Amino acid sequence: VSLACRDTCGSCDAQPTKSPSSSDNSGPCLRTCDASSVVVLEADILQICINKCMTDSHCCGNRLNGEAPYSSAARLSCANGCEIAFYRSTVALCKADCDVANDLADCSYAHPNIFKPFNSCGDCQEGCDGWPELGDCANGCDHANTLRNIGYYQYEEPESSNTCETENIPRFLFGGQSNMEGWSNQALPGSFQEIVNIVNNNNLSEQQKKNRLESHLNLAEASATHTSSNEAELILEIQDLMTTEDMLNDHDIITCSHTKPHVTNVLDCERPLSSIACGGDYDQYGPEFMFAHAFENLDSPLKSQKVGITKVSVGGTEIYKNWMKDNKNNDDNYWNTLVDAIKGTQGTLEAFVWFQGENDSFADWNKENYLNNLTQFVADVRQEIYGTSSKFSSPSDIPVIIIELGYWIQGVDMAVIEAQRAFVANDSKAELVNSGTGTMDENLTAFYHYDAASQLIIGNRVALAMADLLNNK
């Protein structure tokens, strides 16, 4: 699977809408990731620079081999400086990046040339007791300067451009919180690969596949016998979509982007969809993954066409506080970035998919007002889409899919789930997608982040709902 660099594509300030053919690019831009000249840093090359850090008693190690996925104290480590140096052309640029990351005082830093953001609020690794100092990242930049012969500071900086060339293809706007982000690997690491292996094992009967899937899924956090059985059965129903080639490689024509506005307000660029392209930390997937593989095969006006998925999501969010237009000027509100994503698609959006509400299922005010808030929020999103597009006769014609909260919230409180159902019942252009709420034969995982199997099942259900909406538009 290719790892395309993140594209820093211009201002994300709200600007007048441009048509798809416009060459005036003062507004938000949704570009294609340029991977043509990207050389990916390998863990062994990074380790050579890290070894030099270790001689200075820096103990945060290699995140590329899993040794040290995080740094600490909201500061980048010497090892992080080494990594940045590989994706810069000068020491000065590398050190400037270190300064930017450390000045953020935030847990996540998205480097413009590096696919996966840095997380600086964890424990570096076992046995590493010291936190990074402010100058540690810059030290990594200096150490890398002695290793130019193995690839450091050989990066070709992308040329800045005022031209925005957003491809004119149909797109879908996906938004929400952590289960829209997609943390498919969290409940059971390695599960996706094992599921793919089982369904593609031609030496197994259908019953043997089901038995193996159930046994495997029972290993996941918060698993139960009945949820594992349900998931196994539903995975086998979509196994024809899950060839090894399709599941483990970039999609031929479908693209995705995943903007995380709590990390950066710059729109993510579009890359070929894959199981690691647009998930929670860019090595997992959300519902967009199986949605794409299922939707292209369904009868709809867009069958077999090239389409794009534009995703904007932030975990742990509440609809009123973090997403609604009323609070758009607050630092922890992401309405403006959602609008930027809509405008960046330049009139190509076909529908809106919303997967959010877990964090609204606890406080009384949030629960009591969720239906009104969801109704107003969707109306505002539709209005923004309508303002960029000539595809719809009115904002209310824009198709909307609400992914219903699942089994773990069913055990907490049903208020938001009931609000979601009420919204869809009163909107002829909306559909509800079940994600595991209901009777025992309907339940999926009870883990708060949907596992690999559940995300595949939910993605397929979104595709079926989308085809139905578009066929009846």
KOLMARDO-143352 format. One record per residue (C-alpha): residue in one letter; x, y, z. Coordinates in steps of 0.1 Angstrom, whole numbers, plus 2048, in hexadecimal, padded with zeros to 3 digits. Layout:
N
@type a; c1 X; c2 Y; c3 Z .
...
***
This chain:
473
@type v; c1 800; c2 800; c3 800 .
@type s; c1 80E; c2 821; c3 7F6 .
@type l; c1 815; c2 83C; c3 810 .
@type a; c1 80E; c2 85D; c3 800 .
@type c; c1 81A; c2 87D; c3 810 .
@type r; c1 801; c2 896; c3 81F .
@type d; c1 7FB; c2 8B4; c3 809 .
@type t; c1 7FC; c2 8D7; c3 818 .
@type c; c1 7E2; c2 8E5; c3 801 .
@type g; c1 7DB; c2 909; c3 807 .
@type s; c1 7C5; c2 91D; c3 81E .
@type c; c1 7A8; c2 90C; c3 830 .
@type d; c1 797; c2 92D; c3 838 .
@type a; c1 773; c2 930; c3 82C .
@type q; c1 773; c2 93F; c3 809 .
@type p; c1 75A; c2 943; c3 7ED .
@type t; c1 751; c2 923; c3 7DC .
@type k; c1 761; c2 91B; c3 7BB .
@type s; c1 754; c2 904; c3 7A0 .
@type p; c1 767; c2 8E4; c3 797 .
@type s; c1 776; c2 8F5; c3 779 .
@type s; c1 782; c2 914; c3 78B .
@type s; c1 7A7; c2 91C; c3 78A .
@type d; c1 7A4; c2 937; c3 7A5 .
@type n; c1 7B0; c2 925; c3 7C4 .
@type s; c1 7AB; c2 93D; c3 7E1 .
@type g; c1 794; c2 924; c3 7F3 .
@type p; c1 79A; c2 902; c3 804 .
@type c; c1 7AB; c2 8E9; c3 7EE .
@type l; c1 7A8; c2 8C3; c3 7EC .
@type r; c1 7C6; c2 8B7; c3 7D9 .
@type t; c1 7D2; c2 895; c3 7CE .
@type c; c1 7F0; c2 889; c3 7E3 .
@type d; c1 810; c2 88A; c3 7CF .
@type a; c1 822; c2 86A; c3 7D6 .
@type s; c1 837; c2 86A; c3 7B6 .
@type s; c1 857; c2 874; c3 7C6 .
@type v; c1 852; c2 868; c3 7EA .
@type v; c1 86C; c2 850; c3 7F8 .
@type v; c1 860; c2 840; c3 818 .
@type l; c1 877; c2 83F; c3 836 .
@type e; c1 87D; c2 81B; c3 841 .
@type a; c1 880; c2 812; c3 866 .
@type d; c1 8A4; c2 806; c3 862 .
@type i; c1 8B0; c2 827; c3 853 .
@type l; c1 89E; c2 83A; c3 86E .
@type q; c1 8AF; c2 824; c3 888 .
@type i; c1 8D2; c2 82F; c3 87D .
@type c; c1 8C9; c2 853; c3 886 .
@type i; c1 8B8; c2 848; c3 8A6 .
@type n; c1 8D8; c2 836; c3 8B1 .
@type k; c1 8E9; c2 857; c3 8B0 .
@type c; c1 8CD; c2 866; c3 8C6 .
@type m; c1 8D3; c2 84A; c3 8DF .
@type t; c1 8F7; c2 854; c3 8E3 .
@type d; c1 8EA; c2 875; c3 8F1 .
@type s; c1 8D4; c2 863; c3 909 .
@type h; c1 8B3; c2 868; c3 8F6 .
@type c; c1 89E; c2 84A; c3 8FC .
@type c; c1 87F; c2 84E; c3 8E6 .
@type g; c1 884; c2 835; c3 8CB .
@type n; c1 877; c2 82A; c3 8A9 .
@type r; c1 852; c2 82F; c3 8A1 .
@type l; c1 855; c2 81F; c3 87F .
@type n; c1 85C; c2 7FC; c3 88E .
@type g; c1 843; c2 800; c3 8AA .
@type e; c1 85D; c2 805; c3 8C5 .
@type a; c1 853; c2 828; c3 8CE .
@type p; c1 831; c2 833; c3 8BF .
@type y; c1 830; c2 852; c3 8D4 .
@type s; c1 846; c2 86C; c3 8E4 .
@type s; c1 83C; c2 87E; c3 904 .
@type a; c1 834; c2 8A0; c3 914 .
@type a; c1 826; c2 8AE; c3 8F3 .
@type r; c1 84A; c2 8B0; c3 8E5 .
@type l; c1 85A; c2 89E; c3 8C8 .
@type s; c1 877; c2 888; c3 8CF .
@type c; c1 89A; c2 886; c3 8C0 .
@type a; c1 88D; c2 867; c3 8AD .
@type n; c1 871; c2 87D; c3 89F .
@type g; c1 88A; c2 897; c3 894 .
@type c; c1 89C; c2 87B; c3 881 .
@type e; c1 87C; c2 872; c3 86F .
@type i; c1 874; c2 895; c3 866 .
@type a; c1 897; c2 89A; c3 858 .
@type f; c1 891; c2 87F; c3 83F .
@type y; c1 873; c2 892; c3 831 .
@type r; c1 885; c2 8B4; c3 82F .
@type s; c1 8A0; c2 8C3; c3 81A .
@type t; c1 8B2; c2 8D8; c3 834 .
@type v; c1 8BA; c2 8D7; c3 859 .
@type a; c1 8AA; c2 8F9; c3 85D .
@type l; c1 888; c2 8EC; c3 850 .
@type c; c1 88B; c2 8CE; c3 866 .
@type k; c1 891; c2 8E3; c3 885 .
@type a; c1 875; c2 8FB; c3 87C .
@type d; c1 85D; c2 8DD; c3 87B .
@type c; c1 869; c2 8D2; c3 89D .
@type d; c1 861; c2 8F5; c3 8AA .
@type v; c1 83F; c2 8F5; c3 89B .
@type a; c1 836; c2 8D3; c3 8AA .
@type n; c1 843; c2 8DC; c3 8CC .
@type d; c1 832; c2 8FE; c3 8CC .
@type l; c1 811; c2 8EE; c3 8C5 .
@type a; c1 812; c2 8DE; c3 8E8 .
@type d; c1 7F9; c2 8C5; c3 8DA .
@type c; c1 7F9; c2 89F; c3 8D9 .
@type s; c1 7FA; c2 89C; c3 8B4 .
@type y; c1 80F; c2 8AC; c3 899 .
@type a; c1 808; c2 8A7; c3 873 .
@type h; c1 827; c2 8AD; c3 85F .
@type p; c1 820; c2 8B8; c3 83C .
@type n; c1 837; c2 89E; c3 82B .
@type i; c1 831; c2 881; c3 843 .
@type f; c1 814; c2 86A; c3 83F .
@type k; c1 80D; c2 861; c3 864 .
@type p; c1 80A; c2 87D; c3 87E .
@type f; c1 821; c2 87D; c3 89D .
@type n; c1 811; c2 875; c3 8BE .
@type s; c1 824; c2 886; c3 8DB .
@type c; c1 80F; c2 87E; c3 8F9 .
@type g; c1 817; c2 85A; c3 901 .
@type d; c1 833; c2 846; c3 910 .
@type c; c1 851; c2 844; c3 8F9 .
@type q; c1 858; c2 81F; c3 900 .
@type e; c1 85E; c2 807; c3 91C .
@type g; c1 87C; c2 811; c3 930 .
@type c; c1 87C; c2 835; c3 924 .
@type d; c1 876; c2 84A; c3 942 .
@type g; c1 882; c2 86C; c3 936 .
@type w; c1 86C; c2 884; c3 923 .
@type p; c1 878; c2 896; c3 904 .
@type e; c1 887; c2 8B9; c3 909 .
@type l; c1 87F; c2 8D5; c3 8F2 .
@type g; c1 89F; c2 8D2; c3 8DF .
@type d; c1 89E; c2 8AC; c3 8DA .
@type c; c1 88C; c2 8AD; c3 8B8 .
@type a; c1 8A5; c2 8C6; c3 8AB .
@type n; c1 8C1; c2 8AF; c3 8B6 .
@type g; c1 8B3; c2 895; c3 8A0 .
@type c; c1 8B4; c2 8AD; c3 883 .
@type d; c1 8D9; c2 8B3; c3 88A .
@type h; c1 8E1; c2 88E; c3 88D .
@type a; c1 8D0; c2 887; c3 86C .
@type n; c1 8E6; c2 8A1; c3 85B .
@type t; c1 903; c2 889; c3 85F .
@type l; c1 8F0; c2 86E; c3 84C .
@type r; c1 8E9; c2 87F; c3 82B .
@type n; c1 8F9; c2 862; c3 819 .
@type i; c1 8DD; c2 84A; c3 824 .
@type g; c1 8C0; c2 861; c3 819 .
@type y; c1 8BC; c2 87C; c3 834 .
@type y; c1 8B5; c2 89F; c3 826 .
@type q; c1 8B2; c2 892; c3 803 .
@type y; c1 88D; c2 89A; c3 802 .
@type e; c1 880; c2 8AE; c3 7E5 .
@type e; c1 869; c2 8C9; c3 7F3 .
@type p; c1 848; c2 8CC; c3 7E0 .
@type e; c1 844; c2 8EB; c3 7CC .
@type s; c1 82B; c2 903; c3 7DA .
@type s; c1 80E; c2 90A; c3 7C3 .
@type n; c1 7F0; c2 921; c3 7C3 .
@type t; c1 7DE; c2 909; c3 7AB .
@type c; c1 7C4; c2 8F2; c3 7B9 .
@type e; c1 7BC; c2 8D5; c3 7A3 .
@type t; c1 7A0; c2 8C2; c3 7B4 .
@type e; c1 796; c2 8A4; c3 79F .
@type n; c1 772; c2 8A7; c3 793 .
@type i; c1 764; c2 886; c3 7A1 .
@type p; c1 746; c2 87D; c3 7B6 .
@type r; c1 74E; c2 87E; c3 7DB .
@type f; c1 73E; c2 875; c3 7FD .
@type l; c1 743; c2 889; c3 81C .
@type f; c1 749; c2 874; c3 83B .
@type g; c1 74A; c2 884; c3 85E .
@type g; c1 748; c2 87B; c3 882 .
@type q; c1 75D; c2 870; c3 8A0 .
@type s; c1 774; c2 853; c3 8A8 .
@type n; c1 760; c2 837; c3 897 .
@type m; c1 75F; c2 84C; c3 877 .
@type e; c1 785; c2 851; c3 87B .
@type g; c1 789; c2 82B; c3 87D .
@type w; c1 79D; c2 819; c3 898 .
@type s; c1 798; c2 7F6; c3 888 .
@type n; c1 7B8; c2 7E8; c3 896 .
@type q; c1 7B3; c2 7F2; c3 8BB .
@type a; c1 79B; c2 7D6; c3 8C7 .
@type l; c1 7B1; c2 7BB; c3 8B9 .
@type p; c1 7D2; c2 7C4; c3 8A7 .
@type g; c1 7D8; c2 7B1; c3 887 .
@type s; c1 7B3; c2 7A8; c3 884 .
@type f; c1 7AE; c2 7B6; c3 861 .
@type q; c1 7CA; c2 7A1; c3 852 .
@type e; c1 7BD; c2 782; c3 863 .
@type i; c1 799; c2 788; c3 857 .
@type v; c1 7A6; c2 78C; c3 833 .
@type n; c1 7BB; c2 76C; c3 837 .
@type i; c1 79D; c2 758; c3 843 .
@type v; c1 783; c2 763; c3 829 .
@type n; c1 79C; c2 75D; c3 80D .
@type n; c1 7A7; c2 73A; c3 818 .
@type n; c1 798; c2 724; c3 7FD .
@type n; c1 7A1; c2 705; c3 811 .
@type l; c1 786; c2 70D; c3 82B .
@type s; c1 761; c2 706; c3 829 .
@type e; c1 748; c2 722; c3 831 .
@type q; c1 742; c2 713; c3 853 .
@type q; c1 767; c2 710; c3 85A .
@type k; c1 76C; c2 735; c3 850 .
@type k; c1 750; c2 73F; c3 867 .
@type n; c1 75F; c2 72A; c3 884 .
@type r; c1 781; c2 73A; c3 87F .
@type l; c1 773; c2 75D; c3 87C .
@type e; c1 760; c2 758; c3 89C .
@type s; c1 77E; c2 74B; c3 8AF .
@type h; c1 793; c2 767; c3 8A3 .
@type l; c1 77A; c2 782; c3 8AB .
@type n; c1 775; c2 774; c3 8CD .
@type l; c1 798; c2 780; c3 8D5 .
@type a; c1 78F; c2 7A4; c3 8D1 .
@type e; c1 789; c2 7BC; c3 8EE .
@type a; c1 765; c2 7BD; c3 8F9 .
@type s; c1 75C; c2 79F; c3 8E3 .
@type a; c1 73F; c2 788; c3 8EB .
@type t; c1 735; c2 767; c3 8DC .
@type h; c1 716; c2 775; c3 8CB .
@type t; c1 727; c2 794; c3 8BD .
@type s; c1 744; c2 77F; c3 8AF .
@type s; c1 72B; c2 767; c3 89F .
@type n; c1 717; c2 784; c3 890 .
@type e; c1 736; c2 795; c3 882 .
@type a; c1 744; c2 774; c3 874 .
@type e; c1 723; c2 76E; c3 862 .
@type l; c1 721; c2 791; c3 854 .
@type i; c1 745; c2 791; c3 848 .
@type l; c1 73E; c2 771; c3 834 .
@type e; c1 721; c2 782; c3 823 .
@type i; c1 739; c2 79C; c3 815 .
@type q; c1 757; c2 785; c3 80F .
@type d; c1 754; c2 789; c3 7E9 .
@type l; c1 75E; c2 7AD; c3 7EE .
@type m; c1 77C; c2 7A3; c3 803 .
@type t; c1 796; c2 794; c3 7EB .
@type t; c1 7B9; c2 796; c3 7F8 .
@type e; c1 7C3; c2 7AC; c3 7DB .
@type d; c1 7A7; c2 7C5; c3 7E1 .
@type m; c1 7AB; c2 7C6; c3 807 .
@type l; c1 7D1; c2 7C9; c3 809 .
@type n; c1 7D8; c2 7E1; c3 7EC .
@type d; c1 7CF; c2 805; c3 7E2 .
@type h; c1 7AE; c2 808; c3 7D1 .
@type d; c1 7B1; c2 80D; c3 7AB .
@type i; c1 79A; c2 82B; c3 7A8 .
@type i; c1 78A; c2 835; c3 7C9 .
@type t; c1 79C; c2 84F; c3 7DF .
@type c; c1 799; c2 85C; c3 802 .
@type s; c1 7A5; c2 878; c3 818 .
@type h; c1 7A3; c2 87C; c3 83E .
@type t; c1 7A6; c2 89E; c3 84D .
@type k; c1 7AB; c2 89F; c3 873 .
@type p; c1 7A3; c2 8C3; c3 87D .
@type h; c1 7B0; c2 8BF; c3 8A0 .
@type v; c1 7D2; c2 8B8; c3 891 .
@type t; c1 7D2; c2 8D0; c3 874 .
@type n; c1 7B9; c2 8E6; c3 862 .
@type v; c1 7CA; c2 8DF; c3 840 .
@type l; c1 7B5; c2 8C7; c3 82B .
@type d; c1 7C4; c2 8A5; c3 826 .
@type c; c1 7CC; c2 89B; c3 803 .
@type e; c1 7BB; c2 87F; c3 7F0 .
@type r; c1 7CD; c2 85E; c3 7ED .
@type p; c1 7C3; c2 83B; c3 7E0 .
@type l; c1 7AB; c2 82B; c3 7F9 .
@type s; c1 7BA; c2 80E; c3 80D .
@type s; c1 7B7; c2 7FD; c3 82F .
@type i; c1 7D0; c2 816; c3 83C .
@type a; c1 7CA; c2 835; c3 827 .
@type c; c1 7B0; c2 849; c3 83B .
@type g; c1 7AC; c2 839; c3 85E .
@type g; c1 7B1; c2 845; c3 881 .
@type d; c1 7D7; c2 848; c3 880 .
@type y; c1 7DB; c2 840; c3 85B .
@type d; c1 7E2; c2 81B; c3 860 .
@type q; c1 7BE; c2 810; c3 867 .
@type y; c1 79C; c2 815; c3 857 .
@type g; c1 77A; c2 822; c3 85E .
@type p; c1 759; c2 81B; c3 84B .
@type e; c1 767; c2 82C; c3 82C .
@type f; c1 77C; c2 80D; c3 823 .
@type m; c1 761; c2 7F3; c3 81D .
@type f; c1 748; c2 80E; c3 812 .
@type a; c1 75F; c2 814; c3 7F4 .
@type h; c1 763; c2 7EF; c3 7EB .
@type a; c1 73E; c2 7E8; c3 7EE .
@type f; c1 730; c2 807; c3 7DF .
@type e; c1 742; c2 804; c3 7BE .
@type n; c1 730; c2 7E2; c3 7B8 .
@type l; c1 70D; c2 7EE; c3 7C0 .
@type d; c1 6F3; c2 7FA; c3 7A8 .
@type s; c1 6F2; c2 81F; c3 7AA .
@type p; c1 6F8; c2 83D; c3 793 .
@type l; c1 71D; c2 83C; c3 79E .
@type k; c1 723; c2 817; c3 799 .
@type s; c1 747; c2 80F; c3 790 .
@type q; c1 750; c2 834; c3 78E .
@type k; c1 76E; c2 845; c3 79E .
@type v; c1 763; c2 855; c3 7BE .
@type g; c1 773; c2 866; c3 7DC .
@type i; c1 76C; c2 865; c3 801 .
@type t; c1 773; c2 885; c3 814 .
@type k; c1 775; c2 87E; c3 839 .
@type v; c1 777; c2 897; c3 856 .
@type s; c1 776; c2 888; c3 878 .
@type v; c1 782; c2 88D; c3 89C .
@type g; c1 77E; c2 874; c3 8B8 .
@type g; c1 76E; c2 87C; c3 8DA .
@type t; c1 758; c2 898; c3 8CC .
@type e; c1 735; c2 8A5; c3 8D4 .
@type i; c1 71F; c2 8B1; c3 8B8 .
@type y; c1 715; c2 8D3; c3 8C7 .
@type k; c1 736; c2 8DC; c3 8D7 .
@type n; c1 74E; c2 8CF; c3 8BC .
@type w; c1 73B; c2 8CF; c3 89B .
@type m; c1 71E; c2 8E7; c3 89A .
@type k; c1 71F; c2 908; c3 888 .
@type d; c1 714; c2 91B; c3 8A7 .
@type n; c1 736; c2 915; c3 8B7 .
@type k; c1 74C; c2 918; c3 898 .
@type n; c1 762; c2 933; c3 8A7 .
@type n; c1 76D; c2 91D; c3 8C4 .
@type d; c1 78F; c2 90C; c3 8C3 .
@type d; c1 781; c2 8EA; c3 8C8 .
@type n; c1 766; c2 8ED; c3 8AE .
@type y; c1 76B; c2 8DE; c3 88B .
@type w; c1 74F; c2 8ED; c3 877 .
@type n; c1 766; c2 903; c3 863 .
@type t; c1 77C; c2 8E6; c3 858 .
@type l; c1 75D; c2 8D2; c3 84E .
@type v; c1 752; c2 8EF; c3 839 .
@type d; c1 775; c2 8F1; c3 82A .
@type a; c1 772; c2 8CD; c3 820 .
@type i; c1 750; c2 8D3; c3 810 .
@type k; c1 75E; c2 8F0; c3 7FC .
@type g; c1 77E; c2 8DE; c3 7F4 .
@type t; c1 76A; c2 8C3; c3 7E2 .
@type q; c1 75E; c2 8DF; c3 7CA .
@type g; c1 73A; c2 8D4; c3 7C4 .
@type t; c1 741; c2 8AF; c3 7C0 .
@type l; c1 730; c2 8A2; c3 7E0 .
@type e; c1 714; c2 888; c3 7DC .
@type a; c1 70A; c2 882; c3 801 .
@type f; c1 714; c2 885; c3 825 .
@type v; c1 71B; c2 869; c3 83E .
@type w; c1 71C; c2 871; c3 863 .
@type f; c1 728; c2 859; c3 87F .
@type q; c1 729; c2 86A; c3 8A0 .
@type g; c1 717; c2 86C; c3 8C2 .
@type e; c1 728; c2 856; c3 8DB .
@type n; c1 735; c2 873; c3 8EF .
@type d; c1 713; c2 883; c3 8EF .
@type s; c1 704; c2 864; c3 900 .
@type f; c1 70E; c2 86E; c3 924 .
@type a; c1 706; c2 892; c3 92D .
@type d; c1 6E0; c2 899; c3 931 .
@type w; c1 6E0; c2 8B9; c3 91C .
@type n; c1 6F2; c2 8A8; c3 8FF .
@type k; c1 6DA; c2 88A; c3 8FF .
@type e; c1 6BB; c2 8A0; c3 902 .
@type n; c1 6C5; c2 8B7; c3 8E6 .
@type y; c1 6D6; c2 89F; c3 8CE .
@type l; c1 6B8; c2 89C; c3 8B6 .
@type n; c1 6B5; c2 8C2; c3 8B3 .
@type n; c1 6DB; c2 8C6; c3 8B0 .
@type l; c1 6DE; c2 8AA; c3 896 .
@type t; c1 6C1; c2 8B9; c3 882 .
@type q; c1 6D1; c2 8DB; c3 881 .
@type f; c1 6F4; c2 8CE; c3 87B .
@type v; c1 6E9; c2 8B9; c3 85D .
@type a; c1 6D5; c2 8D7; c3 84F .
@type d; c1 6F3; c2 8ED; c3 851 .
@type v; c1 709; c2 8D3; c3 840 .
@type r; c1 6F0; c2 8CE; c3 825 .
@type q; c1 6EE; c2 8F4; c3 820 .
@type e; c1 714; c2 8F6; c3 81B .
@type i; c1 714; c2 8D9; c3 803 .
@type y; c1 6F7; c2 8E8; c3 7F0 .
@type g; c1 70A; c2 909; c3 7ED .
@type t; c1 727; c2 8F8; c3 7DB .
@type s; c1 712; c2 8E2; c3 7C4 .
@type s; c1 6F9; c2 8E3; c3 7A7 .
@type k; c1 6F0; c2 8BE; c3 7AC .
@type f; c1 6D3; c2 8C4; c3 7C4 .
@type s; c1 6B3; c2 8D8; c3 7C1 .
@type s; c1 6B3; c2 8E0; c3 7E6 .
@type p; c1 6C9; c2 8D9; c3 805 .
@type s; c1 6AF; c2 8C0; c3 812 .
@type d; c1 6B5; c2 8AA; c3 7F2 .
@type i; c1 6D9; c2 8A2; c3 7FD .
@type p; c1 6DB; c2 87E; c3 808 .
@type v; c1 6E6; c2 878; c3 82C .
@type i; c1 6EF; c2 858; c3 83E .
@type i; c1 6F0; c2 856; c3 864 .
@type i; c1 704; c2 839; c3 872 .
@type e; c1 6F2; c2 82F; c3 891 .
@type l; c1 706; c2 82B; c3 8B1 .
@type g; c1 70D; c2 807; c3 8BA .
@type y; c1 70C; c2 7EC; c3 8D5 .
@type w; c1 722; c2 7FC; c3 8EF .
@type i; c1 70D; c2 81C; c3 8F0 .
@type q; c1 6ED; c2 807; c3 8F0 .
@type g; c1 6F9; c2 7FB; c3 912 .
@type v; c1 700; c2 81F; c3 91E .
@type d; c1 6E2; c2 834; c3 912 .
@type m; c1 6CA; c2 832; c3 8F5 .
@type a; c1 6C3; c2 858; c3 8F3 .
@type v; c1 6DA; c2 860; c3 8D6 .
@type i; c1 6D1; c2 840; c3 8C3 .
@type e; c1 6AC; c2 849; c3 8C6 .
@type a; c1 6B4; c2 86D; c3 8BA .
@type q; c1 6C6; c2 85F; c3 89C .
@type r; c1 6A8; c2 849; c3 894 .
@type a; c1 690; c2 866; c3 898 .
@type f; c1 6A4; c2 87C; c3 881 .
@type v; c1 6A5; c2 862; c3 865 .
@type a; c1 680; c2 85A; c3 869 .
@type n; c1 678; c2 87E; c3 862 .
@type d; c1 68F; c2 883; c3 844 .
@type s; c1 687; c2 873; c3 823 .
@type k; c1 6AA; c2 877; c3 816 .
@type a; c1 6BB; c2 867; c3 834 .
@type e; c1 6C3; c2 843; c3 83D .
@type l; c1 6CE; c2 833; c3 85D .
@type v; c1 6E9; c2 819; c3 85D .
@type n; c1 6E9; c2 800; c3 87A .
@type s; c1 70B; c2 7FA; c3 88A .
@type g; c1 702; c2 7DF; c3 8A3 .
@type t; c1 6E6; c2 7ED; c3 8B9 .
@type g; c1 6C8; c2 7D6; c3 8BD .
@type t; c1 6C1; c2 7B2; c3 8C6 .
@type m; c1 6DD; c2 798; c3 8CD .
@type d; c1 6DC; c2 78C; c3 8A9 .
@type e; c1 6E3; c2 7B0; c3 89D .
@type n; c1 6FE; c2 7BA; c3 8B6 .
@type l; c1 722; c2 7C1; c3 8AA .
@type t; c1 740; c2 7C8; c3 8C0 .
@type a; c1 73A; c2 7D8; c3 8E2 .
@type f; c1 75D; c2 7E8; c3 8E0 .
@type y; c1 75B; c2 80E; c3 8DF .
@type h; c1 770; c2 80E; c3 8C0 .
@type y; c1 761; c2 7F7; c3 8A5 .
@type d; c1 778; c2 7DA; c3 89D .
@type a; c1 785; c2 7D1; c3 87B .
@type a; c1 767; c2 7BA; c3 872 .
@type s; c1 74D; c2 7D3; c3 87E .
@type q; c1 75C; c2 7F0; c3 86A .
@type l; c1 75A; c2 7DA; c3 84A .
@type i; c1 736; c2 7D1; c3 852 .
@type i; c1 72C; c2 7F5; c3 859 .
@type g; c1 73E; c2 801; c3 839 .
@type n; c1 72B; c2 7E9; c3 824 .
@type r; c1 70A; c2 7F4; c3 834 .
@type v; c1 712; c2 818; c3 82D .
@type a; c1 718; c2 80F; c3 808 .
@type l; c1 6F6; c2 7FD; c3 806 .
@type a; c1 6E5; c2 81B; c3 815 .
@type m; c1 6F7; c2 833; c3 7FE .
@type a; c1 6ED; c2 820; c3 7DF .
@type d; c1 6C9; c2 820; c3 7EA .
@type l; c1 6C9; c2 845; c3 7F1 .
@type l; c1 6D9; c2 84D; c3 7CF .
@type n; c1 6C2; c2 837; c3 7BC .
@type n; c1 6A4; c2 849; c3 7CB .
@type k; c1 6B3; c2 86C; c3 7CA .
***
